[in-house]
Amino acid sequence: MIIRFRQDISSDFDGTVIDIETTGYFCEQYDDSRRCKDLSQVILGLFGRKGIRIFCAEGKKSIAELNTLTEQILDKIERPFYAFNTNFESSVWFHQLDKRIVFDYELQGFPRENKGNARKSLGIPNYDDPFDDNGKLCMIAWERGQFNKAIAHNRACLLKERDILLNRGSRAPNELSFNR
């Protein structure tokens, strides 16, 4: 089953900010898409013209259903696509969905920038993020069935990323090598 969250809120920008949450492990020995080959998307968060939409797999048995829904949604949402770390989303989807999704813009100011540091330096609020910018805590909460907390974290991430976009803009994404 997929848990759906919706918040009607003005986007103030063209396109869609995308933020996903995952479970699994990074393969640190790689510096290409294989770094994310052992991660599974568990939450898809979108912020665009229709406001915030979040889709959360309710447990591991629902991950396949979320993957199918993600494929359907990606073909319908408005471009340009933004993400804080475009290589992360692109790599997870390459290995999970067998799709090369190329983002139009990156919200990191530089490679491996910490979102929490960016948020603080720009004076952006925390938006009631239960994990205070720590995605690993979100993964643990999701694995424990604390789906509402994981969704609250994803919502906060989408709002922070919108504010980063509106406060300092975006840049061209880092180049990504897609490898199996």
HELIX and SHEET records of a PDB file:
HELIX    1   1 SER A   33  CYS A   36  5                                   4    
HELIX    2   2 LYS A   60  SER A   62  5                                   3    
HELIX    3   3 ILE A   63  LEU A   74  1                                  12    
HELIX    4   4 THR A   86  LEU A   97  1                                  12    
HELIX    5   5 LYS A  115  SER A  121  1                                   7    
HELIX    6   6 GLY A  135  GLU A  143  1                                   9    
HELIX    7   7 PHE A  147  ARG A  168  1                                  22    
SHEET    1   A 6 ILE A   2  GLN A   7  0                                        
SHEET    2   A 6 GLY A  51  ALA A  57 -1                                        
SHEET    3   A 6 LEU A  39  GLY A  48 -1                                        
SHEET    4   A 6 THR A  16  GLY A  24 -1                                        
SHEET    5   A 6 PHE A  81  ALA A  83  1                                        
SHEET    6   A 6 TYR A 105  GLU A 106  1                                        
END                                                                             
